[in-house]
Amino acid sequence: MNKSKVTDYDYIDFVIGTQKVYSCTEVERVQPDESNSPAHDGKVETYAITPEELGLQRAEFAAIKGGTSAAEAAEQVRAVLGGAPGAKLDMVLLNAGAALLAAGKADDLQSGIALAREVIASGAALKKLEDFTRFCKKGLEEKLRFPMLGNRSREKGD
């Protein structure tokens, strides 16, 4: 098993430098003890939400399980970013909405989900994935074509 490259100090630096931190878990797994919860600026809020409250469908784990191969997983990601309805899209919307809220790009979780839905519906999310894929393939092709170039740039500190 690969050891994590992120240390406790990295996490602490992240939390200290962040305005908002969100931590989510299933209610069945943990009942938070607010007296022992870490707080940023001394404020900890604990609340429960359901997918239905956010306009999303409740789903079983099997409905969001990833592919059994890299090709199948890539196909699923492209389908979700292409707007294919279902549990996988709802999961991505919820996570993206929470990220937008934490980043200060949304006022609440529902508006974060709405913004994520707009980005996916516009095709921008899928386009960004395609751009990133082309960028990675181009870099790999150049490294295969000029294998020594990668070593030289690292030696120069570029």
C-alpha angles and dihedrals in degrees: 000000000000115000115235115258091207114089131200087254091057089053092047091050089050093050093045092050095046127090095205131021124189125194121186133190140155113275090232092059101054141008105207119234102212093196090065098037118116112245134204109214087353096289124120123170123190122192140150127230133181127215089242092059088059096047093257131124122249110237141183119247091252089064093060099036113128129239125288092230135035090250092052092047091049090050090052093049091050091048092051094046087047088059101255104169121237145079095311092055091047090052091051091047092051094048094043090046091053091048091051090049092049090048091053094245093117132041095219141000094266093054089046090054090047091052092048089050090052092050092050094044091050091057092239094119093052091045090052090052091049091048091050091048091052091048092052093046091049091051091048092048091051092048090051092046095045106024094168092055091071092053094048094050090051091049091053091049095242 
